[in-house]
């Protein structure tokens, strides 16, 4: 086409059909972010067959639990998502007495006093989501059996050792784990997906009892967290790499964060439920608390160690400020008198359930505490909006 003809066509384009608009990616709206968060919760429920819990050892699950609580606590968000809620994650709004009676799944509010002992509305078969990975016989188990035999032999010889599981990044092909007393071998890790800075992937996990599962990486991690005896099995070379990953050359060991409960005989202290101290020490905790009965910071009484964590690069002043900002009005406010009659108001004693206390410590250590707050009404740690 000649240049003059093209110019004439453009000039005659009165309604702008030939104008080309550059495509600029649009930022996500608030509604789109809400929908994305809800879909992520749905995916968790489908993968695990349960609602996300406030699990202090699994930050991803903890965040999903906080988000779902936030959605249910917000009538506007709940109402917006209810039409697409196919799993029943959104709580039914209570608007009348009939709603309360209709929601009485156990029949506790029924007219018959003996009906409490009769099971009602209990399905004979609970249908689990289809994506839940179940174990099945491993048809080529003969290819893996010798690996389990060798691993057990190396454990007996001291060539391998078991350590606590501490993170999803430790799940790699060729690694062994112990889950509910059964050794498992990660034969394959599928294509990895990153969502909200969390990695997930399908695994081929072989168990020493001759079964296998294609569970998700984060599902295995969650089960290992929950199992008190869950372990990973390391060879000597794995141990060296593990130590390298845990502590960097420029990390400075600054001390210990610890959680204590009080054994005080004072009525005004003994009567308080869920009273814990979160403290910091530059020396081992047993050494720090050996004179607790003579120190106001320990309420001039005996204390019991709940847990202690070694920490690196911690600023003690920032630690204390963050704690008091986090728990706010749930800080203990009492006076104790020392051996010479001087009055003190100890700090760093907080009134909150132990799971919330432990969660606060984990968030302090990993630096994410600024993104969360303590909700005294629900007694839970929740994500800041």
C-alpha positions in Angstrom: 0.0 0.0 0.0 1.3 3.4 -0.9 2.3 5.8 1.9 -0.2 8.5 0.6 -3.1 6.0 0.7 -2.2 4.8 4.2 -2.1 8.5 5.5 -5.5 9.1 3.9 -7.0 6.0 5.6 -5.7 7.1 8.9 -7.1 10.6 8.4 -10.5 9.2 7.5 -10.6 7.0 10.6 -13.1 9.2 12.5 -14.0 6.6 15.2 -10.5 5.6 15.9 -10.5 2.0 14.7 -6.9 2.2 13.6 -5.6 3.6 16.9 -3.4 1.1 18.8 -3.5 1.4 22.5 -0.5 0.1 24.5 -1.4 -2.6 26.9 -0.4 -1.8 30.4 -0.8 -4.6 33.0 -3.4 -3.6 35.6 -2.7 -3.8 39.3 -4.8 -6.4 41.2 -7.8 -4.9 42.8 -8.8 -5.5 46.5 -11.5 -8.0 45.3 -9.0 -9.9 43.2 -6.6 -10.2 46.1 -9.5 -11.4 48.4 -10.5 -14.0 45.8 -6.9 -15.2 45.4 -6.5 -15.6 49.1 -9.7 -17.6 49.4 -8.7 -19.8 46.5 -5.4 -20.6 48.3 -7.4 -21.6 51.4 -9.6 -23.8 49.2 -6.6 -25.5 47.7 -5.2 -26.2 51.2 -8.5 -27.9 52.3 -8.6 -30.0 49.1 -5.0 -31.1 49.5 -5.2 -31.9 53.2 -8.8 -32.8 53.8 -9.1 -30.4 56.7 -9.3 -26.7 57.6 -5.9 -24.8 58.1 -5.0 -24.7 61.7 -3.0 -22.1 63.8 0.1 -24.3 63.5 3.1 -22.4 65.0 5.5 -24.8 63.1 4.0 -24.2 59.7 4.0 -20.5 58.8 2.0 -21.1 55.5 -0.8 -23.0 57.3 -0.8 -20.4 60.1 -1.3 -17.6 57.6 -4.1 -19.4 55.9 -5.8 -19.9 59.2 -5.5 -16.2 60.0 -6.9 -15.2 56.6 -9.9 -17.5 57.0 -10.6 -16.2 60.5 -10.3 -12.6 59.1 -12.8 -13.4 56.3 -15.3 -15.0 58.7 -14.9 -12.0 61.1 -15.7 -9.6 58.3 -19.4 -9.6 57.2 -18.5 -7.8 54.0 -15.8 -10.3 53.0 -17.9 -13.3 54.0 -20.9 -12.1 52.1 -18.8 -11.4 48.9 -17.3 -14.9 49.0 -20.3 -16.9 50.1 -21.7 -17.5 46.5 -18.5 -19.2 45.4 -17.9 -21.1 48.6 -18.3 -24.7 47.5 -16.5 -26.2 50.5 -18.5 -24.6 53.3 -15.6 -22.5 54.6 -17.7 -19.4 55.2 -19.7 -19.5 58.4 -23.4 -19.2 58.2 -24.6 -15.8 59.5 -26.6 -15.9 62.7 -29.6 -13.6 62.3 -32.3 -15.2 64.4 -33.0 -17.8 67.1 -34.0 -20.2 64.2 -30.5 -19.9 62.8 -29.0 -21.0 66.1 -31.4 -24.0 66.3 -30.8 -24.9 62.7 -27.0 -24.8 63.3 -27.3 -27.2 66.3 -25.6 -30.1 64.6 -25.4 -32.2 67.9 -29.0 -31.6 68.9 -28.0 -30.1 72.2 -30.9 -27.6 72.1 -33.6 -30.1 71.2 -36.6 -30.7 73.4 -35.8 -34.3 74.3 -33.2 -34.3 77.1 -32.1 -37.8 76.2 -31.5 -36.9 72.5 -28.0 -35.8 73.4 -27.0 -39.5 73.6 -28.4 -40.2 70.1 -26.0 -39.6 67.2 -27.6 -37.4 64.5 -26.4 -36.0 61.3 -23.3 -38.2 61.3 -22.5 -39.4 57.7 -21.6 -43.0 57.4 -18.9 -42.2 54.9 -16.9 -39.0 54.9 -16.0 -38.2 51.3 -12.5 -36.8 51.3 -11.2 -34.5 48.5 -10.0 -36.5 45.4 -6.6 -34.8 45.5 -5.7 -36.2 48.9 -2.7 -38.4 48.4 -3.2 -41.9 49.8 -0.7 -44.7 50.1 -0.8 -47.5 47.7 1.3 -50.6 47.1 4.7 -49.8 45.5 4.9 -52.2 42.5 8.6 -51.6 42.0 9.5 -51.7 45.7 12.3 -54.2 45.0 14.3 -51.3 43.4 14.2 -49.4 46.8 14.3 -52.1 49.4 18.1 -52.3 49.5 18.3 -48.5 50.1 16.3 -48.9 53.3 18.4 -51.9 54.4 21.6 -49.8 53.8 20.2 -46.8 55.6 19.4 -48.8 58.7 22.8 -50.4 58.7 24.5 -46.9 58.4 22.4 -45.7 61.3 23.7 -48.6 63.5 27.2 -47.9 62.4 27.0 -44.2 63.2 27.4 -43.2 59.6 24.0 -41.6 59.6 22.0 -39.8 62.4 18.5 -38.6 62.9 17.7 -34.9 63.5 14.6 -32.9 64.0 12.8 -31.7 60.9 12.9 -27.9 60.7 11.9 -26.8 57.2 10.5 -27.7 53.8 13.8 -26.9 52.1 15.1 -30.1 53.7 12.9 -32.3 51.5 15.1 -33.3 48.6 15.3 -36.3 46.2 17.3 -39.1 47.8 16.7 -38.1 51.4 15.2 -40.3 54.1 12.7 -39.3 56.8 10.9 -41.0 59.6 7.2 -40.4 59.8 5.0 -42.0 62.4 7.7 -44.6 63.0 8.0 -45.6 59.3 11.0 -44.7 57.3 10.3 -42.8 54.0 12.5 -42.2 51.0 11.9 -39.3 48.6 12.4 -40.9 45.2 11.2 -38.0 43.1 10.2 -34.3 43.4 8.0 -33.0 40.7 7.9 -29.6 39.1 8.1 -26.9 41.8 5.5 -24.1 42.1 6.1 -20.9 44.1 3.1 -19.2 45.6 3.5 -16.5 48.2 7.2 -17.3 48.5 6.4 -20.9 49.4 7.5 -23.8 47.3 5.3 -26.8 46.6 5.6 -29.9 44.4 4.3 -33.4 44.0 6.5 -36.1 45.5 7.0 -39.8 44.9 7.5 -41.0 48.5 8.4 -44.6 49.1 7.8 -46.1 52.5 9.8 -49.1 54.0 6.5 -51.0 54.5 6.2 -51.4 50.7 3.8 -48.6 50.0 4.2 -45.3 48.2 2.4 -41.9 48.0 2.4 -38.9 45.7 1.7 -36.4 48.5 2.6 -32.8 48.2 5.9 -31.5 49.5 4.2 -29.2 52.0 1.9 -32.0 53.1 4.9 -34.2 54.0 6.4 -31.2 55.8 3.2 -30.6 57.8 3.0 -34.2 58.9 6.6 -34.2 60.0 6.0 -31.0 62.0 3.0 -32.6 63.7 4.7 -35.9 64.5 6.6 -35.5 67.8 8.9 -38.3 66.6 9.2 -37.1 63.0 12.8 -37.0 61.9 15.1 -36.6 58.9 18.0 -39.0 58.4 21.3 -37.4 57.5 24.5 -38.9 56.3 27.8 -37.3 57.4 28.0 -35.2 54.2 24.4 -34.1 54.7 25.3 -33.1 58.3 28.1 -30.9 57.1 25.9 -29.2 54.6 23.2 -28.8 57.2 25.5 -27.0 59.6 26.6 -24.8 56.7 23.0 -23.9 56.0 22.1 -23.3 59.6 24.8 -20.9 60.6 26.7 -18.5 58.3 30.2 -17.3 58.8 29.1 -13.8 59.7 26.4 -14.9 62.1 27.0 -14.0 65.8 25.6 -16.2 68.5 24.0 -13.7 70.9 22.2 -15.9 73.4 19.0 -17.7 74.1 15.3 -16.8 74.0 13.3 -18.8 76.6 9.8 -19.4 77.8 9.1 -19.9 81.5 6.1 -20.5 83.8 6.0 -19.4 87.4 5.7 -21.7 90.5 4.9 -18.7 92.7 2.7 -19.3 95.8 1.2 -15.8 95.7 -2.6 -16.1 95.2 -2.7 -13.1 92.8 -0.1 -14.8 90.6 -1.1 -18.4 91.0 -4.7 -17.7 90.1 -3.7 -16.4 86.6 -4.1 -18.9 83.8 -1.7 -18.9 80.9 1.0 -16.8 82.5 4.4 -17.1 80.8 7.6 -15.2 80.7 9.5 -14.7 77.4 13.1 -13.8 78.3 16.5 -13.4 76.8 19.8 -14.5 78.2 23.4 -14.4 77.0 24.2 -17.5 79.2 22.5 -20.9 79.2 19.0 -20.7 80.6 19.5 -23.1 83.6 22.4 -20.9 84.7 20.4 -17.7 84.2 17.5 -18.8 86.4 19.3 -20.6 89.2 18.7 -17.7 91.6 15.1 -17.0 90.4 13.7 -16.9 93.9 15.8 -13.8 94.7 15.3 -11.9 91.4 12.3 -9.6 90.8 12.3 -10.3 87.1 11.3 -13.9 88.0 8.6 -12.7 90.5 10.9 -13.7 93.4 9.8 -17.3 93.0 10.7 -20.6 91.3 10.2 -21.0 87.6 9.8 -23.9 85.2 11.6 -23.9 81.8 9.0 -24.6 79.0 11.4 -24.2 76.1 14.6 -22.4 75.0 16.0 -21.4 71.6 19.5 -20.5 70.6 19.5 -17.2 68.6 21.8 -15.2 66.4 22.2 -11.5 65.6 19.6 -10.5 68.1 19.3 -7.0 69.4 18.1 -7.3 73.1 16.6 -3.8 73.2 14.6 -4.4 70.0 13.6 -7.8 71.3 12.0 -6.2 74.4 10.3 -3.4 72.5 8.8 -5.8 69.9 7.4 -8.1 72.7 5.7 -5.3 74.5 4.3 -3.8 71.3 3.1 -7.3 70.2 1.3 -8.3 73.5 0.4 -4.8 74.6 -2.2 -4.8 77.4 -1.7 -8.5 78.0 1.5 -7.8 79.9 1.4 -8.8 83.6 1.1 -5.8 85.9 2.1 -6.7 89.5 4.5 -5.5 92.0 7.0 -7.7 93.8 9.3 -6.8 96.7 12.9 -7.8 96.7 15.1 -9.0 99.6 15.8 -5.4 100.7 12.2 -4.2 100.6 12.4 -2.4 97.3 9.3 -2.7 95.0 9.6 -3.8 91.4 7.2 -4.2 88.4 8.6 -7.2 86.4 8.3 -7.0 82.6 8.2 -9.7 80.0 5.5 -11.8 81.7 2.5 -12.2 79.4 -1.0 -13.6 79.8 -1.7 -15.6 76.7 -2.1 -19.3 75.8 1.2 -21.3 75.3 0.6 -21.8 71.5 0.4 -18.0 71.1 3.5 -17.5 73.2 5.4 -20.1 71.2 4.2 -18.5 67.9 5.4 -15.1 69.1 8.9 -16.5 69.8 9.1 -18.2 66.3 8.1 -14.9 64.7 10.7 -13.0 66.7 13.4 -15.4 65.6 12.5 -15.3 61.9 11.9 -11.6 61.9 8.2 -11.7 60.8 6.6 -10.6 64.1 6.0 -7.1 62.7 3.5 -8.6 60.3 1.3 -10.1 63.0 -0.5 -9.1 66.2 -2.0 -10.8 69.2 -5.8 -10.8 69.4 -6.9 -11.1 73.0 -10.5 -11.8 72.2 -9.7 -14.9 70.2 -6.4 -15.6 72.1 -4.7 -16.1 68.7 -1.9 -14.6 66.8 -3.3 -13.2 63.6 -1.9 -11.5 60.5 -2.0 -7.7 60.3 -4.3 -6.4 57.5 
